[in-house]
Amino acid sequence: MEDLPHQYRVKTQGSATSVLTSQVDNLPDIVVAPPVQFGGPGDQWSPEDLLMASVANCLVLSFKAIAKASGFEWLTIECESDGTLDKVERKIQFTDILSKVTLCIPTTESTEKAEKLLLKAEETCFVSNSMTCDSRMECEIIVSEV
């Protein structure tokens, strides 16, 4: 890992009659539009979708790094992040995010250690740590014969 601080730059452009295009050097463009709830078409990523994707991805990537550093073996992981957008004191903001994680581990690993590593990943997820709303995680750990 490079020393902090890191800088990230995204360029977004559009016109009065078009959806937006977000660009990052060396990556495919992402087409962005408002969600259905705000009158959008519902067939493109929205800023709200991208925020929930950022939470879920950061949590999983944090777990992967922590598991690797701990020598913990696992089979699959799934994270579904569900955010509530509401009006608070005349501002629209996310008020709550619940991330549901399902982790499948081999019989050779401990469910207690798996839960401990998932909780550590939740604590170190910098996307969740950067937001002011409540953020919670629920874990389901499945032990599987490989």
Secondary structure, DSSP 4 states (H G I P E B T S, - for coil): -PPSP-----EEE--TTS-EEEE-TTS--EEE---GGGT--SSSB-HHHHHHHHHHHHHHHHHHHHHHHHT----EEEEEEEEEEEEETTEEEEEEEEEEEEEEEETTS-HHHHHHHHHHHHHH-HHHHT-SSEEEEEEEEEEE--
